[in-house]
Structures are given as structure tokens and as C-alpha cells.
Amino acid sequence: MDSFDEAYARYLKFLALLDRTDDIGEKNLLFRQLTQLLADLERRLNGSDTSPVSDELYCEEANFNYTS
């Protein structure tokens, strides 16, 4: 189980990657990961959930289909 600090460090890492990429598909994937991490961090802060988001989210293969 990740600690809050480890989850926050992962969030900062994904945020930095989002700023560095120009690929729309990668941006979409990173945005979804950031959204999940923020929800997880909020649950931890509120004390309503102590279980981390599944690591599958961070290791999943990207679906790079951009739809507008």
C-alpha cells in the first residue's frame, strides 16, 4: 500500500509528464491517471477510504484514440 506521500509523489510525476508531452493520446492517459490519483488523495485526506487505487491504472496500456 502506498503512503499518502508516495501517492502525491506519483501525482507530481504524472503532472510533470503532462507538461512535457505533445501527444494527445498520452495527455489523455495522463489526465485520467491524474484524475484517479486526485480522487484517491482526497479520500485519504477525508479518511473515508484507506485503500489505494489499483496499480493497474498506472500500468495499463494506453488507448490512444482521440475523439473530439
Secondary structure, DSSP 8 states (H G I E B T S, - for coil): ---HHHHHHHHHHHHHHHHH---HHHHHHHHHHHHHHHHHHHHHHHTS--S---THHHH---------
